[in-house]
């Protein structure tokens, strides 16, 4: 059965995404911080508004349990490729894809690989989405991933990153991309790892849209805030 594309509300999409097997978040070196369902739903619906994911091939880099790419699946993506380096998270992503197989005709593929290091056999991508490592544990850990994305011939690249990051715009410009902010929000850092002293911590993030010159979609000064 094919799920007909309808305009989903963020709440309804968040509920569907909350049913996914969660990210195991077991590898501190990979800076595995899971994107929560509410944020993923609101953001991916925003991606759809700006770049229309309907029928398109979405590449989700550093995919974790696949929440971003599979969120696009619910919105109407034609095919989704999830790339994840951690074997445990990749297996979770495969299981989530298998669970959704009966709901969608769209093709889902999981590739276990390090972006920027391993060769990726991916073609005909339309849109890239990702929440990469931010380079807190390992300096510049996000660089090779961003460089890989910026080297692709795609319509747009959507990236969740720390609001403190200052290198994204200059790096994008080296590859001929421009950038605009889509969403500002708080990102929950659960006490997953032993080095976290607080029960719950939050950090400010911005969801960015990278686009080719002349393809801006957001008026200056207009950026959503999600509490």
N, C-alpha and C positions, 0 to 999 in steps of 0.2 A: 504494500500500500504506500502511496505517495502522500506525504503531508503537504497539503496545499499551503502556499505561503500566505500568511495573513499578517497584519500589523500587530505584533506582539507587544504587550505592555512590559516595561522593565520588571515588574513584580512577577508576572507570569513566567518570563524567561528565567528569572532568578530562581524560581521554584524548580523549574526543569533542571537547571544547572546544579542545584543543590542535591539532586538525586544521583549525580555522578559519583563514582568512587573518588574520594578526595586524594589530593597530592600526598604522597608519603613523606615528603620533606625530610629525607633522611641524610642528605649529603650537604654538610655545611660548606664545603669548599665550592660547591656549585651555586651557593647563595639561593637556596630553594625557598622562596617565600610565595606561598600559594595566593593566587588572585581570588578574592571572595566572590561569591555568586552575584551579589547585588552590584558590585562594581563591574564585574565582567559583563553582566546583562546590560547595564546602562551604557557602558562603553561600546560594546559590539552593536547595539542598536544605533548608537551615534555613528559608528563606522558605516553601517548600512545607509543611514540618512545621507551621508556625505559621498559615499562611493558605490552604493547599491551592490551588495554582495550577491544578489539573486543570480543563480546560474553560474557563478564565477568559481575559479579555483583559488582557494585560500591557503596560504602557507603560514602555519603557526610555528615559529621558531622558539626553542627553549620551552616546549609546549607543556611540560609537566603532565598533569592528568588530561590535558587537552581542552580545558574549559573555554579558552578563547575560540579556537577553531571549531569546536563542537557547538559553541554558542552561535557561530555563523551558520552552522548546519541547520539549526532550528529556524533561522531567519530566511533560509532559502538558498544557501550556497550550493553550487553544482557538485563540487568536490573539495575535499579538505585533506591536506597533508600535514601531519604533526611530526615535528623533529625534536627529539629529546635524547640527551646524552646519558642520563642515569638509567640503568637497566630496570630498577624497581619502578620508577615513574613511567618508563616506556611501556612496561607490562600493564600498569594501571590504565594508561591511555588506550592500549589495545583492547582491554576488557570493556572500557567505556564505549569504544567504537562498536564492539560486538553487540553490546546491549542495545545500541541505537539502530542497529542494522535493519531491524524489522520495520522501523518507522520511516526510513528514508530510502529513496533510490540513489541518492548521492554516494559517490565513492569516498571511502575514508582510507587513508594510508598512514601507517606509523613507521618512521625511520629512526632507528637508534644510532645516533651519530653526534659528534661534536661539531657544531657549526663553525666554519672557518678553518677547521683542521682536517676533518674527514671529507671525502668527496661525496657530494649529494647528487643523487640521480633524480632531479626534479626539473620539470619543464612546463611551459605554458601556464605560469603563475600569473594571476591577475592582481591580487592584493596580499601583502604580508602583514601579519599581526604578531606582536611579541611582547612579553615581559621578560627581558633578558636579565642576567646578573648585572648588578649596578657597579661592580668593581669595589665593593666595600671590603670584602675578605681578600680578594686578589685584585690588585690595582690593574686597571685597564682591561678587566676580564670581558667587558662588553664590546671592546673595540673590534675584534675580529668578526663578531656576530653582526654588528652594525655595518661594517665594511662589506660583508657578504651580502647583506640586504640591499645596501646602496648600489651594489654592482649589478643587481638584477633589473631586467627590463619589465617593470610592473607599473600599474596605474598609480598606486599609492602604498605607503608604508606607515603603519600605525604602531607606535611604541609607547609603552608605559615605562616611566623612568623617574628616578628621584628628582624632586623639584630643585635640588641643590646642584644637579648636573649642569655644567656650563659648556661641555665639549660637543654636544650633539649637533648644533647648528653649523659650526665650522667644519666638522667632519662630513656632514651631509653636503655642504657646498663644494667640497673637493670632488664629489661625484655628480655634481650638477643638480642637487635637490635643494628645495626650499622647505621651510618648516612653519607650521602654525599650531598653536595650542588648541586642543579640543575640549579638555576636561581637567579640572583641578579637583583633587580629593585627598582624603586621608587614607593611608594604606596601613592595615593592621599587621603588626609583626607579632605573631603568637609566640609563646615561650617554647618554641620547638627545640631550640638548642641550649646546651648547658650554659653558654656564655651570656644568655639573657637573664638579667637580674630582675626585671619587672615582670609581673604576671601578664600584663598586656602593654604593648607599646605601639605607638602610631608614628608614621612619618608622612610628610607631605609629598605627593606625587603629581606629575602632570602627564596626561596622555597626549602625545604629539602626533600630528599628521605631517608626513613628508610628501611633497608633491613636486612635479616638474614645473618650471616657470610658466606662469599663465594659467595654472590649474588650481589656484587658491579657491577654497570653498567657504571660508569663515571670515566675516568682516573683522577688521581690526578692532580690538577691545572687546570682542564678543567671545567669551570663553565660559563654559558652564562650570558650576561648582557643585560637587556632590558631597554632602556632609556624611 
